Amino acid sequence: MSDELAITFLGHFCVDDIYDYGDETARTVPGSAVRAGALVSSRLGFTTRAIVRLDPADQALLAPLRDRGVACTVVPADHTTRMILRHPSPDPDVRTMHQSANAGFFRQSDLPTDGGPIFHLAGITDREFSMDFVETVTRMRGDGWTQCLSVDLQSFVRQVRPDGTITLGDVPGKEALCARMDVIKLDIVEAQTLTGSHDPAEALGIMRSWTRAEIVLTRHDGVYLADDRSVGAFVPFTNRTLVGRTGRGDTVIAAYLCRRQTHCARDSLRFAAAAASIKMETNGGFDVGVAEVEHRMN
């Protein structure tokens, strides 16, 4: 691995209690966008760093990342974030979410002295990054702290109510938030929440009026892209099963960011769709290399 091809993920590590459709017994698994993304980038050969908030007593959860060579930094928290996910129908994209424990907001003091080539804000709800924190990171980026600042907008659209219920909501200051980013990831439901449109091309067009960032949008059928060249470029998923559906979007953005360091946006879009297609066909973390993904692209 080369430090010149590197990525940092920042966010909560969490434990998910998942209730599949028709099953009242939960599956308890480690989760989070940080975990899923870091498993992708490290397997693709990129130097990977994960900065996470969790209870230090739960550091064993990081073993799969450390086994892959991921440099893990733990920001101590009183609790490790815990999520309850229920699938009320056979459609794996339909789920309800509840947060039963939260590791708290990140602070400037939690940030490293060097953000590296790519710094991705990989939150899972709006209880991780305040707008003031984002402004701080943006100022640091302007001083050369990182070359690419990326965000998963679920970090703001997924909003935790006082009782722990998670709903999707519009984000005050969304235009300024998006304008600060170089790359943005979201799914079609989050896009509709922010723009009012369920059409990918229309939603991306609205968002591109806020920002010059490259925007990567996922839907059940594939991945859409908006950039300086066009709005709504599309590459379909090619998976034959959905046994590994969890982490689809995290795989897409991690693969896109890694590929984008050395390739154009269109090639990176194809690579990301292929990587996620492979991921959805297998339970567990992403576990194939660049050659296998490139083979799926062709």
C-alpha positions as CSV (number, residue, x, y, z in Angstrom):
1,M,0.0,0.0,0.0
2,S,1.1,3.6,-0.7
3,D,0.5,6.6,1.4
4,E,0.0,8.5,-1.8
5,L,-3.1,6.4,-2.4
6,A,-4.9,6.8,0.9
7,I,-8.3,7.4,2.4
8,T,-9.6,8.3,5.9
9,F,-13.0,7.5,7.2
10,L,-14.5,9.4,10.2
11,G,-17.6,8.3,12.0
12,H,-19.2,6.2,14.7
13,F,-18.6,2.5,14.9
14,C,-21.8,0.8,15.8
15,V,-23.5,-2.5,16.6
16,D,-26.7,-3.3,14.6
17,D,-29.6,-5.4,15.9
18,I,-31.3,-6.5,12.7
19,Y,-34.8,-8.0,12.5
20,D,-35.3,-9.5,9.1
21,Y,-38.7,-9.7,7.6
22,G,-40.8,-12.4,9.3
23,D,-38.2,-13.1,12.0
24,E,-38.6,-11.8,15.5
25,T,-35.1,-12.9,16.5
26,A,-32.5,-10.2,16.0
27,R,-29.2,-10.7,14.2
28,T,-26.5,-8.7,16.1
29,V,-23.7,-7.6,13.8
30,P,-21.0,-4.9,13.8
31,G,-22.0,-2.0,11.5
32,S,-21.4,1.5,10.4
33,A,-20.4,3.3,7.2
34,V,-16.8,3.5,8.5
35,R,-16.5,-0.2,8.9
36,A,-18.0,-1.1,5.5
37,G,-16.0,1.6,3.7
38,A,-12.7,0.7,5.3
39,L,-13.1,-2.9,4.4
40,V,-13.5,-1.9,0.8
41,S,-10.6,0.5,0.5
42,S,-8.2,-1.7,2.4
43,R,-9.1,-4.8,0.2
44,L,-8.5,-2.7,-2.9
45,G,-5.0,-1.9,-1.7
46,F,-5.3,1.6,-0.4
47,T,-3.7,2.8,2.8
48,T,-6.8,3.2,5.0
49,R,-7.4,5.0,8.3
50,A,-10.5,4.8,10.4
51,I,-11.2,7.4,13.2
52,V,-14.1,6.2,15.3
53,R,-16.0,7.1,18.4
54,L,-16.9,4.2,20.6
55,D,-16.6,2.8,24.1
56,P,-13.0,1.7,24.5
57,A,-14.3,-1.6,26.1
58,D,-15.6,-2.4,22.6
59,Q,-12.3,-2.1,20.7
60,A,-12.5,-5.8,19.8
61,L,-15.1,-4.8,17.3
62,L,-12.2,-3.2,15.3
63,A,-10.3,-6.5,14.9
64,P,-11.5,-7.1,11.3
65,L,-10.3,-3.7,10.2
66,R,-7.0,-4.0,12.0
67,D,-6.5,-7.5,10.5
68,R,-6.8,-5.8,7.1
69,G,-4.1,-3.3,8.0
70,V,-6.5,-0.4,8.7
71,A,-5.0,2.1,11.1
72,C,-7.7,2.6,13.7
73,T,-7.9,5.6,16.0
74,V,-10.4,5.3,18.9
75,V,-11.9,8.5,20.2
76,P,-13.2,7.3,23.7
77,A,-17.0,7.6,24.2
78,D,-19.2,6.7,27.1
79,H,-21.3,4.4,24.8
80,T,-20.8,2.6,21.5
81,T,-23.6,3.6,19.1
82,R,-26.3,0.9,18.8
83,M,-28.9,0.7,16.1
84,I,-32.1,-1.4,15.8
85,L,-33.1,-2.1,12.2
86,R,-36.4,-3.7,11.3
87,H,-37.5,-4.9,7.8
88,P,-41.3,-4.9,7.7
89,S,-41.5,-6.2,4.2
90,P,-39.5,-8.5,1.8
91,D,-38.1,-5.4,0.2
92,P,-34.6,-5.0,1.7
93,D,-34.6,-1.3,0.9
94,V,-37.6,-0.8,3.3
95,R,-36.6,-0.6,7.0
96,T,-37.2,1.3,10.2
97,M,-34.4,2.5,12.4
98,H,-34.0,3.2,16.0
99,Q,-30.9,4.4,17.9
100,S,-30.7,3.0,21.4
101,A,-27.2,4.3,22.3
102,N,-25.0,7.1,20.8
103,A,-21.3,7.8,21.0
104,G,-21.6,11.6,20.7
105,F,-20.5,14.4,18.4
106,F,-17.0,14.7,17.0
107,R,-14.9,17.7,18.0
108,Q,-12.0,19.5,16.3
109,S,-9.7,17.9,18.9
110,D,-10.6,14.5,17.5
111,L,-9.2,15.3,14.1
112,P,-5.7,14.2,12.9
113,T,-3.0,16.8,12.1
114,D,-3.1,15.7,8.4
115,G,-6.3,14.7,6.7
116,G,-4.6,12.8,3.9
117,P,-5.5,12.7,0.2
118,I,-9.2,11.9,0.8
119,F,-11.2,12.5,4.0
120,H,-14.7,11.0,4.1
121,L,-17.3,12.0,6.7
122,A,-18.9,8.6,7.1
123,G,-21.7,9.2,9.7
124,I,-24.8,7.1,10.1
125,T,-27.1,9.8,11.7
126,D,-27.1,13.5,12.5
127,R,-25.7,12.8,16.0
128,E,-22.0,12.8,14.8
129,F,-21.1,16.0,12.9
130,S,-22.4,19.5,13.7
131,M,-22.5,22.2,11.1
132,D,-19.8,24.0,13.1
133,F,-17.6,20.9,12.9
134,V,-18.1,20.8,9.1
135,E,-17.1,24.4,8.9
136,T,-13.9,23.7,10.8
137,V,-13.0,20.8,8.6
138,T,-13.7,22.9,5.5
139,R,-11.3,25.7,6.8
140,M,-8.7,23.0,7.4
141,R,-9.2,21.6,3.9
142,G,-8.6,25.1,2.5
143,D,-5.2,25.2,4.3
144,G,-4.2,22.0,2.5
145,W,-5.2,19.6,5.2
146,T,-6.8,17.3,2.7
147,Q,-7.1,17.2,-1.1
148,C,-10.7,15.9,-1.2
149,L,-13.4,16.3,1.3
150,S,-16.3,13.9,1.0
151,V,-19.5,13.3,2.8
152,D,-22.3,10.7,3.1
153,L,-25.4,12.9,3.5
154,Q,-27.1,10.2,5.6
155,S,-25.0,11.9,8.3
156,F,-27.5,14.8,8.2
157,V,-30.7,13.5,6.7
158,R,-31.1,10.6,9.2
159,Q,-32.3,12.5,12.2
160,V,-32.6,11.0,15.7
161,R,-35.6,12.0,17.8
162,P,-35.5,12.2,21.6
163,D,-36.9,8.7,21.9
164,G,-34.3,7.3,19.5
165,T,-36.5,6.9,16.5
166,I,-34.8,7.8,13.3
167,T,-36.7,9.7,10.6
168,L,-35.5,11.3,7.4
169,G,-35.7,15.1,7.4
170,D,-34.7,18.1,5.4
171,V,-31.4,19.8,6.4
172,P,-31.2,23.5,7.2
173,G,-28.2,24.9,5.5
174,K,-28.0,22.0,3.0
175,E,-26.9,24.2,0.2
176,A,-23.9,25.6,2.1
177,L,-23.1,22.1,3.4
178,C,-23.0,20.7,-0.1
179,A,-21.1,23.6,-1.5
180,R,-18.2,22.8,0.9
181,M,-17.7,19.3,-0.4
182,D,-15.7,17.8,-3.3
183,V,-17.7,14.5,-3.4
184,I,-21.2,13.8,-2.1
185,K,-22.9,10.4,-1.6
186,L,-26.6,9.8,-1.0
187,D,-29.4,7.5,-1.9
188,I,-32.6,8.2,-3.8
189,V,-34.7,8.4,-0.6
190,E,-32.3,11.0,0.9
191,A,-32.2,12.9,-2.4
192,Q,-36.0,13.1,-2.5
193,T,-36.0,14.3,1.2
194,L,-33.6,17.1,0.3
195,T,-35.0,18.1,-3.2
196,G,-38.6,16.9,-3.3
197,S,-37.9,14.9,-6.4
198,H,-37.8,11.1,-6.7
199,D,-36.3,11.3,-10.2
200,P,-32.6,10.8,-10.0
201,A,-31.6,13.1,-12.8
202,E,-33.9,15.9,-11.6
203,A,-32.8,15.5,-8.0
204,L,-29.1,15.6,-9.1
205,G,-29.8,18.7,-11.2
206,I,-31.3,20.5,-8.2
207,M,-28.3,19.6,-6.1
208,R,-25.8,20.7,-8.7
209,S,-27.3,24.2,-8.4
210,W,-26.0,24.2,-4.9
211,T,-22.5,22.7,-5.4
212,R,-19.8,21.9,-7.9
213,A,-19.1,18.6,-6.1
214,E,-19.3,15.3,-7.8
215,I,-22.5,13.7,-6.6
216,V,-22.9,9.9,-6.4
217,L,-26.5,8.7,-5.9
218,T,-27.6,5.1,-5.4
219,R,-30.9,3.5,-6.2
220,H,-32.1,-0.1,-6.2
221,D,-31.2,-0.4,-9.9
222,G,-27.7,1.2,-9.9
223,V,-25.6,4.3,-9.4
224,Y,-26.1,7.8,-10.8
225,L,-23.5,10.6,-11.1
226,A,-23.6,14.3,-11.5
227,D,-20.4,16.3,-12.3
228,D,-19.1,19.1,-14.5
229,R,-19.6,16.9,-17.6
230,S,-23.2,15.8,-17.2
231,V,-26.1,15.2,-14.8
232,G,-27.6,11.7,-14.5
233,A,-24.9,9.4,-15.9
234,F,-26.0,5.9,-14.9
235,V,-24.4,2.4,-14.4
236,P,-26.7,-0.5,-13.4
237,F,-26.0,-3.0,-10.7
238,T,-25.4,-6.5,-12.0
239,N,-25.9,-8.6,-8.9
240,R,-27.8,-11.8,-9.0
241,T,-28.7,-12.0,-5.3
242,L,-29.2,-9.6,-2.4
243,V,-27.7,-11.7,0.4
244,G,-25.1,-9.0,1.0
245,R,-27.3,-6.0,0.5
246,T,-26.2,-4.3,3.8
247,G,-23.4,-1.9,3.1
248,R,-24.3,-1.4,-0.6
249,G,-24.0,2.4,-0.5
250,D,-20.9,2.4,1.6
251,T,-19.3,0.1,-0.8
252,V,-20.2,2.3,-3.7
253,I,-18.7,5.5,-2.3
254,A,-15.6,3.8,-0.9
255,A,-14.9,2.2,-4.3
256,Y,-15.7,5.4,-6.1
257,L,-13.3,7.5,-4.0
258,C,-10.5,5.0,-4.3
259,R,-10.8,4.6,-8.1
260,R,-11.2,8.4,-8.5
261,Q,-7.7,9.0,-7.3
262,T,-6.3,7.6,-10.5
263,H,-9.2,7.4,-13.0
264,C,-11.9,9.7,-14.5
265,A,-15.4,10.0,-12.9
266,R,-17.1,7.8,-15.5
267,D,-14.7,4.9,-15.0
268,S,-14.9,5.4,-11.2
269,L,-18.7,5.2,-11.5
270,R,-18.5,1.9,-13.4
271,F,-16.0,0.5,-10.9
272,A,-18.2,1.5,-7.9
273,A,-21.3,-0.2,-9.4
274,A,-19.3,-3.3,-10.1
275,A,-17.8,-3.4,-6.6
276,A,-21.3,-3.0,-5.0
277,S,-22.7,-5.7,-7.3
278,I,-20.1,-8.2,-6.1
279,K,-20.7,-7.1,-2.4
280,M,-24.4,-7.7,-2.7
281,E,-23.9,-11.3,-3.7
282,T,-21.9,-12.3,-0.6
283,N,-22.5,-12.1,3.1
284,G,-20.0,-10.3,5.2
285,G,-17.5,-7.6,4.4
286,F,-16.2,-6.8,0.9
287,D,-13.4,-9.2,0.0
288,V,-12.3,-9.0,-3.6
289,G,-9.4,-7.1,-5.2
290,V,-9.2,-4.7,-8.1
291,A,-8.8,-7.3,-10.7
292,E,-12.1,-9.0,-9.8
293,V,-13.9,-5.7,-9.8
294,E,-12.5,-4.8,-13.2
295,H,-13.5,-8.2,-14.5
296,R,-17.1,-7.4,-13.4
297,M,-16.9,-4.1,-15.2
298,N,-16.3,-5.7,-18.6
